[in-house]
Amino acid sequence: MTAKNNFLVAAQAQEAAVAQFLCDLVAIPSLSGQEEAVALRLKQEMERLGYDEVTIDPQGNVIGRMGYGPCVVALDGHIDTVDVGELAHWDTNPFEPVLRDGVIYGRGTADMKGGVAAAVYAGALLKQQGVPDNVSLYVTGTVQEEDCDGLCWQYIYHEDGIRPDVVVITEPTSLQIYRGQRGRMELEVHTSGRSCHGSAPERGDNAVYKMADIIKAIEALNAQLPSRPPLGKGSVTISHIRSQSPSLCAVADGCAIHLDRRLTLGETEESAVQEILDLPAVARVGARVTVLDYAVPSYTGLVYPTKKYYPCWQTGEDELPVQNAVKAYQATFDAHPQIGHWTFSTNGVTTAGLCGIPTVGFGPGHEHHAHAANEQVEVVHLTRAAAFYAGFVTAYAQSPH
């Protein structure tokens, strides 16, 4: 048996430990901006497992390092979660993890504390069997992803100065290799009018009425957006509408709609804004189109503003990270992997989309459990993911760069 195949045997031997660690993480609520307690637990586990260095940066990201080599590999997972929604839809308490029939239930099991736990223990596997001399492995537990995907890696890249040669995103992939995703952005369309008393609306200019044709035009635009393989079709939908007026007895003098725009290959911030501006209904009433900003404090109090534009990205099947991922999968599991793409968005919008770092994905759990009631992950996924990550680091270290 090769050393790489030994990673699976070693991971199986620590199955109970990684499952318990995941349960510990799930039991700590960690909405975006409220991750401090789970960050401290993550740091504690990294230190216990013998990481060479463990820090928490000014934004609150936990960064563990193994090795001292020039080839920098990062395994990334976010430690924040969405809220639980309607508790009546859950069969268990979301923050009292339950292990039943080889499955762990609780908020964050799939999205994505399972991936974080597996990555942390992958570092331990490498320490046991020897971190390659030419590698520095960073395992990151990142913050604020659910509120602003990729913001954490903007900070890590530009402020912490960590510049990986390759990044593995540990979001759920059903143990398949993923190599890209659609992007997204958030826009608002604003119309302006003139208020007057509601008893005589003809004296005013109702901004809500001006928005009506724009709403219909955006619905039609969504149907017309092209599909571009392999990531598929972009989309646009209205997720919120609001108006303003002096009172509920007055004509509205302002109206705004919030757009959730998903971006496929070839679509950019500029092209998405222009297609809205080019709608006759928008031009006719002189509506304004703006890309929104994000400027919310992390749990440390740090504000790191960014635009709510998260670009589409993909890594080619013939590129080194995907080839190494396939090689690691085959060596670890003696099988050929499936290769796909995420439906949702990940921190890859920054690592690959903004910073140009080659990025792939592999994670325990399934996309359809993310943000859902009765969220869950199979324990066997945790051990197999940990073994794959260790195998990937080894394969990448042995490949030419």
ZITAFEN-V458240 format. One record per backbone hydrogen bond with DSSP energy under -0.5 kcal/mol. CO is the residue of the C=O (numbers start at 1). NH is the residue of the N-H. If there is no record, write none. Layout:
CO_NH + CO_NH
This chain:
2_6 + 3_7 + 4_7 + 5_8 + 5_9 + 6_10 + 7_11 + 8_12 + 9_13 + 10_14 + 11_14 + 12_15 + 14_18 + 15_19 + 16_20 + 17_21 + 18_22 + 19_23 + 20_24 + 21_25 + 22_26 + 23_27 + 25_28 + 27_29 + 30_81 + 31_34 + 35_39 + 36_40 + 37_41 + 38_42 + 39_43 + 40_44 + 41_45 + 42_46 + 43_47 + 44_48 + 45_49 + 46_51 + 47_50 + 53_65 + 55_63 + 57_60 + 59_300 + 61_57 + 61_63 + 62_141 + 63_55 + 64_139 + 65_52 + 65_53 + 66_137 + 70_72 + 71_73 + 71_136 + 72_165 + 72_166 + 73_138 + 74_76 + 74_168 + 75_140 + 76_170 + 77_142 + 81_32 + 85_87 + 86_89 + 87_90 + 93_96 + 94_107 + 98_100 + 98_105 + 100_103 + 102_379 + 103_100 + 104_377 + 105_98 + 106_109 + 108_113 + 108_114 + 109_114 + 110_112 + 112_116 + 113_117 + 114_118 + 115_119 + 116_120 + 117_121 + 118_122 + 119_123 + 120_124 + 121_125 + 122_126 + 123_127 + 124_128 + 125_129 + 126_130 + 132_135 + 134_71 + 135_69 + 136_73 + 136_138 + 137_66 + 138_75 + 138_140 + 139_64 + 140_77 + 140_142 + 141_62 + 142_79 + 142_80 + 144_148 + 148_151 + 150_154 + 151_155 + 152_156 + 153_157 + 154_158 + 155_159 + 155_160 + 156_161 + 156_162 + 161_163 + 162_164 + 166_74 + 167_169 + 167_360 + 168_76 + 169_362 + 173_176 + 176_178 + 177_340 + 178_361 + 179_315 + 180_342 + 181_313 + 183_263 + 184_310 + 185_261 + 186_292 + 187_259 + 188_290 + 189_257 + 190_288 + 191_255 + 194_205 + 196_251 + 197_200 + 198_201 + 200_203 + 201_204 + 205_194 + 205_207 + 206_210 + 207_211 + 208_212 + 209_212 + 209_213 + 210_214 + 211_215 + 212_216 + 213_217 + 214_218 + 215_219 + 216_220 + 217_221 + 218_222 + 219_223 + 220_224 + 221_224 + 221_225 + 222_225 + 226_234 + 228_231 + 228_232 + 232_228 + 235_262 + 237_239 + 237_260 + 240_258 + 242_256 + 244_253 + 244_254 + 247_250 + 249_198 + 252_207 + 253_193 + 254_244 + 255_191 + 256_242 + 257_189 + 258_239 + 258_240 + 259_187 + 259_261 + 260_237 + 260_262 + 261_185 + 262_235 + 263_183 + 264_267 + 268_272 + 269_273 + 270_274 + 271_275 + 272_276 + 273_276 + 273_277 + 274_278 + 276_279 + 279_282 + 279_283 + 280_284 + 281_285 + 282_286 + 282_287 + 283_286 + 288_190 + 290_188 + 292_308 + 294_306 + 298_301 + 302_298 + 302_304 + 306_294 + 307_309 + 308_186 + 309_311 + 310_184 + 313_181 + 316_319 + 319_323 + 320_324 + 321_325 + 322_326 + 323_327 + 324_328 + 325_329 + 326_330 + 327_331 + 328_332 + 329_333 + 330_334 + 338_177 + 340_179 + 342_182 + 346_349 + 347_350 + 347_351 + 348_352 + 348_353 + 350_354 + 350_355 + 351_357 + 352_356 + 358_167 + 360_169 + 361_178 + 363_173 + 363_175 + 365_174 + 366_369 + 367_370 + 369_372 + 372_375 + 375_106 + 377_104 + 378_381 + 378_382 + 379_382 + 379_383 + 380_384 + 381_385 + 382_386 + 383_387 + 384_388 + 385_389 + 386_390 + 387_391 + 388_392 + 389_393 + 390_394 + 391_395 + 392_396 + 393_397 + 394_398 + 395_399 + 396_399
